[in-house]
């Protein structure tokens, strides 16, 4: 800050190089720091307090976004007041809330939070936290009582306490409301499941050959797999295609969606690649846990031990690339089964069946 100093009586104290943090102030952006010039009386007081002089000496500014959706600030027609409206392009405020939630619960980057779906939906989707991050912290403070266990909705603060920090009615409506329809409710018909499972295994073989990690016993087609376990693993992966796509707002639908739609789908998958790849790994690990597998430093299949039975972020990159590549091939799996991937709102089927192929 140029000429940074403050006066204490007759003594001038230099500030020097510094970062000034304005938290909890009346202005949410640097643009609206100080009244509009058209409000002559208010702007005169601002000038007398050396407000414009202070702003002119700053080297740079950063508007730090909180848990609420960003607001756009414009002037009213008379230029005397600021008008605020929600920025519809800010779709990431639930992610900021999720980060604050993890910080408040003091969990490590690799820890998963087990939380009631309705409670999570209310925390991430309530319209506004009245006092920003401070309010979000007050709402989730009782959740610390779980001490790393499952976060039940019964830990929600009482209505009168909620009303200090959020719209209590809106929060509780999200908490207790019915689950919205998701693609997870869609089921694959057996024929489509087999086609997708075979496609997943074929992709696995192709990528394994290229990267040099494919084992000889796996270098056979789907029907040639000797163990029923190997086939069932691919069938479970086919089922996961539906639930993984749901995280991106996508689902499977019969027929062809066209090249333009597929291009858009591939862009969305790439944009959310790490989220989808982690979900794919979590699903793979959950299925293996159900089959009795556990983690070990070295894979030992007869003993049901696998070295990848650990969080996605702890995997070596070569293993994470397998999940990434699998997700990238979801449009190909769908096409092989005479289906396509579509946004959830444009798909209205509850059961996925393969269409007959054209001779």
N, C-alpha and C positions, 0 to 999 in steps of 0.2 A: 504494500500500500504506500503510495507516494506521500511523503511527509507525515507518516503515521505518528501521532502523539496524542496524549490527553493531558488535561490540566487538572491538578489537585492543589487547590489554593494558589500559592505563588510558584509551585514547582511544576515543571513540564516533564512528563515521562514519555520517552520515545517508545513506540510499539515495536518497531523493527519488522522483520519478515514474520508474517503470521497468516493464519487462516481464521477468519471471523465467521462464527456460526450463529445464525439467527434462528432460534428454535422457539416455537410457540408464539410468534409475533402476529401482528394484525395483517401482514401482507404475505400471501402465499407464493408470490413470484417476485423476482426482482423488477419486472416490468411494472407491477402495481405498487412498488415501494415508494410511498409518497402520493399525495393527492394529485388528480389531474390538474393541469395548468389552467383549464377553463374555470375551475373552482377557485376564483381569485383570492378569497379570504383564507381558505385552507392552505392554498399554495404559498401565500405570504408567510403564514406561520411556519411552514416547512422551510422556506428560504431563511427566515430569521434563525431557525434552529440549525442552519448550515447543512440541511439535508442534501440539496443538489451538489454542494461542494464536497460532501462526503462521497456521494455516488461517483463523482468525476475522478476521484483519486484511487478507485479500486482497479486492480489489474485484470480481474476476471471474476465471473460469478457462475454459480451452478445452482439451479433450482432442484433441490432434492425431493423426489417424490415419496410420499408416504403411503399408507395402506388404502387411501381413498382414490377413486378414479380422478385422473388429472382434470383440472378445470382450465378452460380457455378464457382469457381476460380480454374484453373489448370495451371500448368507450360507448356510453349511451349517445343518442343523437345530439344532445346538447353539449357533450364533451365534459360534463361536470362530475360524472360518476362512472365507476367501473361496473361492467356487466359480466357475470360469470355464467358459463354453461359447461356441461360435461363434455370432455373430449372423447367422442365415440371411437377414435383411433387408439385410445389407451385401453387395450384389452388385457394388459399384463398385471393389473392391480391385484387379481387373486394370487398371482405368483409372489408379489411383494408381501401379501398377507401371509402366505405360506412360509416365507423366509422369516418373517417376524414371529410367527407361531413357533417355528423350530428354535429360534433364538430364545423366546420366552420359556420354552420347555427345557432349554439347555441340553439338547441332544446333539450328538456328534454327526458329522456329515454322512456317515455310513449307516446310522441307525434309522430304522423304519418306525413310524408312529402308527400304532394301532388305535384307530379312532372310529367312533360311530359315524356312519355315513351322513346322517342328518345333521349331526353336530358339525362335522367338517363342512358340509354344504352351507350351513348358517354362518360360520366364521368367514368362509371365503366369499360368500355371495351377498351378505347383508348390504344394504344400499350405502350406508355411510357409518364411519366411526366418528362420533361428534368431536372428539379431541385427538384425532389421528392415532398415531402409534401408542400414545398413552392410554387411550380408551381400549384399543385392542389388547394391550397388556393386562388391563383390569378385567376384561371379559375372560381371558384364558388363564388368569392367575389361579383359580380353583383347580384347574386341570393338573397342576403340579402335584396335587395330593395323590394322584394315581401312582406317582413315583416309578414311572417307566412301564406301568401296566396298561391295560386297555382303557381308553378314554371314553367312558360312558356318557350319554346325554344327561344322566342324573347329576353330573358335575357342573352343569350349566348354572350360572348365578341366578338368583331369584329375579322375578320380573322387575321389582322396584330398583334393584341394582343395575340390571341390564338397561333400564330406561335412562340411566345417567350417561350412558356411553353409546347406545344405539337406539334405533326404533325397535322397542321391545316386541311389539306386535309382529313386525316384519321378520325379526330374528326368529321368534318362536314359530311363525308360519313356515319358515324354511326348515327349521329343526324338526317339526312334526309333520310336515307335508308329505304327501305320497311320493314315492320314487317316480321319477320321470321314465318314460319308455326309452330303453337303450338297446343298441344292437346286440348286447349280451343275451337278450331274450331270443334272438334268432338261432335256429338250430340247423345244422347241416344234415341233409338227407344222406343215407349211407353211401349212395353212388357218388355223390359229389365229394363226400369226405374221402373216399378211396382215391379219387382222381387227384385231389389236392395233396393228400398224403404222399402219393407217388411222385408228384411234382416237387414236393419239398425234399424228398430223398434224392431225386435226380439232381436238383440244385446243389445239395450237400455234396454229392459225388463230384460234380463238375468243379465246384469251388475247392474241394479238397485236393483234387488232382492238380489244379493250377498252383495252389499254395504249398503242396507237398506234404500235407498232414493226413491225407486219407489212408486208412489202414486197409490192407488187402481184403479182409473179411467184409468190409463195407462196400467194396467196389463191385457190386452186383445191383441189378435192378430191384425195384421194390418187392416184386413177387419172389425174387430169389433170395431175399433175406432169410437166413436159417432160423433165427429166433423169432418167436411171436412177440417178444419184448421189443425187438427192433421195429417191427411193423406198428405195434401199438404206440410206440414213442412218436412215430411220424403221424399217426392218426390223432394223437393228442395235440401235436403241433398244428394240424389242420384245424382243430377246434379253436385253438388259440388265435388263429388268424382273425376270427370274428371279434373276440374280446380285445385284441390288440388294436385293431382298426378303430374300435369304439373310442379309444383315447384321442384319436384325431378327428372325431366326428364323422367317421366313415363307416360304411357297411357293405356287405355283399348283396348284389341284386342279379337276377337272371338276365341273360342276353349280353349284348355288346353295348358299351357306353360310348363308343366312338373314341377316336384318337385324341381329340381336343380335351375331352373329360379325363382321359387317362393321363395326359400331360399335366393337368392341374392336380390330379391325385398324386402323381409322383412328386410334384413340387411340395405338396403338403406333407407327404411322408418324409421327404428329405429335410424339410424345415423342422419336423418333430422327431428326427431320427433317433436321437439319444433317448428320448422318453419312450419311444416305441420299442427300441432295442432292449432297454432295461425291463420293460413289461414282458417282452418275449422271454428274457432270461428268468425273470421271476416265475413266470408260468411253467417254464421247463423245470425249474428247481422244485416248485410245488408238486408237480406231477411225480417227480422222482422221489420226493419225500413220502408221498402216498404209497409208493412202491417199496418203501423200506430203505431207501438209500440214505447215506450220510456223507459228511465231508471227511476227507483224509488228505494228507500231503501228497499222496500218489494214488492215481486211479487204480482200483483193484475190483474189476467187475464181478468176479465170483463172490466177493465179500460185500458187494453193493456199496462200494466206496468210490467217490468221484471227487477229484480235486477242484472241480468247478462249482461245488455246492457251497457257494458263498456269495455275498452281495456283488452285483454287477460292477460297482466302482472298484472292487478289489481284484477283478479279473485282469489277467494280462491282455494286452491289446489284441493279440492274435485270437483270443477267445471272444472278446467283445465284437471283433469284426465278423465272426460267424453270425452273431445275432443281428448285426447291422445289415449284413448281406441278405439274411433271411427276410427281414422286413422290406428291404428294397425290392425283393422278388414277389411280394404279395400280389401286385397286378398281374404278373405272369401266372401265378398259381390260379387266380380267378379266371383268367382267359382260357387256361387249359381245361377248366371245368365248365366252359361255355357260360361264364358269369363275368361281371365287371364290378369294380369298386365305385361306389357313389356316395355323395354326402348323405347323411342320415335322413334329412328332411325329404330327399327325393326318392327314397326307397320305402315302399309301403308293403313289403312282404314279411311274413312271419316265419315262413319255412322256405329254405333255399333248396331248390331242386335243379339238377342240370338240364339244360335244353338239349334236344337231339342235335347231333352234328349234321352239318350240310355235306352231302356226298361230294 
